[in-house]
Amino acid sequence: MKNAKGVKILLVDDEPHITQFLELGLMNEGFEIRTAADGMGAINLALEFQPHVVVLDVMMPGMDGWEVCRLLKKNLGNVAIIMLTAKDEVEDRVKGLTTGADDYVIKPFSFEELLARIGARLRNQFPALFGEVTYGPFRLDDRRKEIQYQDRVLELSPTEYELLKYLVINHGIVLSKSTILDQVWGYDFGGEENIVEVYIRSLREKLNDKDHRLIRTLRGAGYRVDLP
């Protein structure tokens, strides 16, 4: 992965074969890695190591992943936490979001999937590591809060900027309205999901995406950006 140098990742899992496999793969990508096998060890190490990303297993002896996640968010601030869970259930996802988790990977998973999600979280939460980033016809400059499309600077409101950035960074991934609301408007947003449709419509107009080939609607599932 490009720009991996200097990026610190903490792996937390009580299964040694998982941490060893991920540690080897991520080190080969250029990341700086530390590992922990339990919750308390993870918290102590995180305070010293100050990771950008924590890959955290939910089911661990003693302090479970939920509590570790809550404490890490409380004490570290801007850290990206990706939960590893063996089941894809709404109750678990809601619990994770309320404790501060940023993303989920369901076991079993491929290394490529985890690597892609790590990259997405880094670009979203630590854009200064990347400076200007290009995705197909888009160029994102988070320091200027500016997005270029086909070499044209888009006139965007702050919310439009955050929404389009989130969609582009996660291109190829179907994003539900509720996920978009949580990530762009925040977990404490009290409005209606229809606000997402309003902003999507505005973005399509500014992108001249009349046929919805760039920002696609998947009925009943959400939205997906497809890059040419």
C-alpha positions in Angstrom: 0.0 0.0 0.0 1.3 3.5 -0.9 2.0 5.9 2.0 2.1 3.1 4.6 5.5 4.2 5.9 5.0 5.8 9.4 1.5 4.4 9.8 1.1 2.5 13.0 -1.4 -0.4 13.5 -2.2 -2.3 16.6 -3.6 -5.8 16.2 -5.6 -7.2 19.1 -6.7 -10.8 19.0 -6.3 -13.8 21.4 -5.8 -16.2 18.5 -2.0 -16.2 17.8 -2.4 -17.6 14.2 -4.6 -14.6 13.3 -2.3 -11.9 14.7 0.8 -13.6 13.2 -0.7 -13.8 9.8 -1.9 -10.2 9.8 1.3 -8.9 11.3 3.4 -10.5 8.5 1.1 -9.3 5.8 0.8 -5.7 7.1 4.6 -5.4 7.8 5.2 -6.5 4.2 2.9 -3.6 3.2 5.2 -1.2 5.1 3.1 -0.6 8.3 4.6 -0.4 11.8 2.9 -3.2 13.8 2.3 -4.1 17.4 0.2 -6.9 18.8 -1.7 -7.6 22.0 -3.6 -10.7 23.1 -6.0 -9.2 25.6 -7.9 -6.1 26.4 -5.8 -4.6 29.2 -2.6 -5.3 27.3 -4.1 -3.6 24.2 -5.0 -0.5 26.2 -1.6 -0.2 27.9 0.2 -0.7 24.6 -2.0 1.7 22.7 -1.3 4.5 25.1 2.4 4.0 24.5 2.3 3.2 20.8 -0.4 5.7 19.7 -1.6 3.8 16.7 -3.5 5.3 13.8 -5.5 2.1 13.4 -6.6 -0.6 15.8 -7.8 -4.0 14.4 -9.8 -5.3 17.4 -11.4 -8.7 17.9 -14.8 -8.6 19.7 -14.6 -11.9 21.5 -11.7 -12.0 24.0 -11.3 -13.4 27.5 -11.7 -10.9 30.3 -12.3 -7.4 28.8 -14.2 -7.8 25.6 -13.7 -5.8 22.4 -16.6 -3.5 23.0 -15.1 -2.2 26.3 -11.6 -2.0 24.8 -13.1 0.1 21.9 -14.9 2.5 24.3 -11.7 3.0 26.4 -9.5 3.5 23.4 -11.8 6.1 21.9 -12.0 7.9 25.2 -8.2 7.9 25.8 -6.8 8.2 22.3 -9.2 10.4 20.4 -8.7 10.2 16.7 -7.9 6.5 16.3 -9.6 4.3 13.6 -11.0 1.1 15.1 -11.9 -1.8 12.9 -13.8 -4.6 14.7 -13.3 -8.3 13.9 -16.5 -10.2 14.5 -17.7 -13.7 13.8 -21.3 -12.7 13.1 -23.0 -10.1 11.1 -25.9 -9.1 13.2 -27.6 -5.7 13.5 -27.3 -5.8 17.3 -23.6 -6.2 17.2 -23.2 -3.4 14.6 -25.3 -1.0 16.7 -23.3 -1.9 19.8 -20.1 -1.3 18.0 -21.2 2.1 16.7 -22.3 3.3 20.1 -18.9 2.4 21.6 -17.0 4.2 18.8 -16.1 1.5 16.2 -15.4 2.9 12.7 -15.8 -0.3 10.6 -16.4 -4.0 10.7 -14.8 -7.1 9.1 -16.7 -10.3 9.4 -14.7 -13.5 10.0 -13.6 -15.3 7.9 -12.2 -12.5 5.8 -9.5 -12.0 3.2 -6.3 -10.0 3.8 -7.1 -7.9 0.8 -10.5 -6.9 2.3 -8.9 -5.9 5.6 -6.2 -3.9 3.8 -8.8 -2.0 1.7 -10.7 -1.1 4.8 -7.6 0.0 6.6 -6.8 2.2 3.6 -10.2 3.7 3.6 -10.1 4.5 7.3 -6.7 6.1 7.0 -7.8 8.3 4.1 -10.9 9.3 5.9 -9.5 10.0 9.4 -5.8 10.9 8.6 -5.9 12.7 5.2 -2.7 14.6 6.1 -0.8 11.3 5.6 -1.8 11.4 2.0 -2.0 15.1 1.0 -3.7 15.2 -2.3 -5.3 11.9 -3.3 -6.5 10.9 -6.7 -9.3 8.5 -7.4 -10.1 8.2 -11.1 -11.4 11.6 -12.2 -11.5 12.9 -8.6 -8.7 14.7 -6.8 -9.2 15.2 -3.1 -7.3 17.9 -1.1 -8.5 17.6 2.5 -6.3 20.5 3.7 -8.1 22.9 1.4 -11.4 21.0 1.7 -11.5 20.9 -2.1 -12.5 18.3 -4.6 -11.6 18.4 -8.3 -13.6 16.4 -10.8 -12.2 16.1 -14.3 -9.8 19.0 -13.5 -12.7 21.2 -12.4 -12.9 22.4 -8.8 -16.4 21.7 -7.5 -18.3 24.3 -5.6 -19.4 22.4 -2.5 -20.9 23.2 0.8 -19.1 21.7 3.8 -21.6 18.8 4.1 -21.5 18.2 0.3 -17.7 18.0 0.6 -17.8 15.5 3.4 -20.4 13.4 1.7 -18.7 13.3 -1.7 -15.3 12.6 0.0 -16.8 9.7 1.9 -18.5 8.2 -1.2 -15.4 8.5 -3.4 -13.0 7.1 -0.7 -15.3 4.1 -0.4 -15.9 3.7 -4.2 -17.1 0.3 -5.2 -18.7 -0.3 -1.8 -22.5 -0.1 -1.3 -23.2 2.4 1.5 -26.7 2.5 3.1 -28.4 5.7 4.1 -28.0 4.9 7.8 -24.2 4.3 7.3 -23.9 7.6 5.4 -25.8 9.5 8.1 -23.6 8.0 10.8 -20.3 8.8 9.0 -21.1 12.2 7.5 -23.7 13.8 9.7 -22.7 12.0 12.9 -24.3 9.4 15.3 -26.2 12.1 17.2 -28.0 13.5 14.0 -31.7 13.6 14.8 -33.1 14.3 11.3 -34.6 12.0 8.6 -32.7 9.7 6.3 -34.3 11.5 3.3 -31.7 14.3 3.8 -29.2 11.9 2.2 -31.3 11.8 -1.0 -31.4 15.6 -1.1 -27.6 15.9 -0.9 -27.1 13.1 -3.4 -29.4 14.9 -5.9 -27.3 18.1 -5.4 -24.0 16.3 -6.0 -25.3 14.6 -9.1 -26.3 18.0 -10.5 -22.8 19.4 -9.8 -21.2 16.4 -11.3 -23.5 16.4 -14.3 -24.4 12.8 -13.4 -27.8 12.9 -15.2 -27.8 9.1 -15.9 -26.6 8.2 -12.3 -23.7 6.3 -13.8 -21.2 7.8 -11.3 -23.3 7.8 -8.1 -25.5 4.8 -8.5 -28.7 4.0 -6.5 -29.1 0.4 -5.5 -32.8 0.2 -4.6 -33.3 -1.0 -1.0 -29.5 -1.1 -0.4 -28.0 2.4 -0.7 -25.5 4.2 -3.0 -22.3 3.3 -4.6 -19.7 5.4 -6.5 -18.4 3.7 -9.7 -15.2 5.2 -11.0 -14.6 5.0 -14.8 
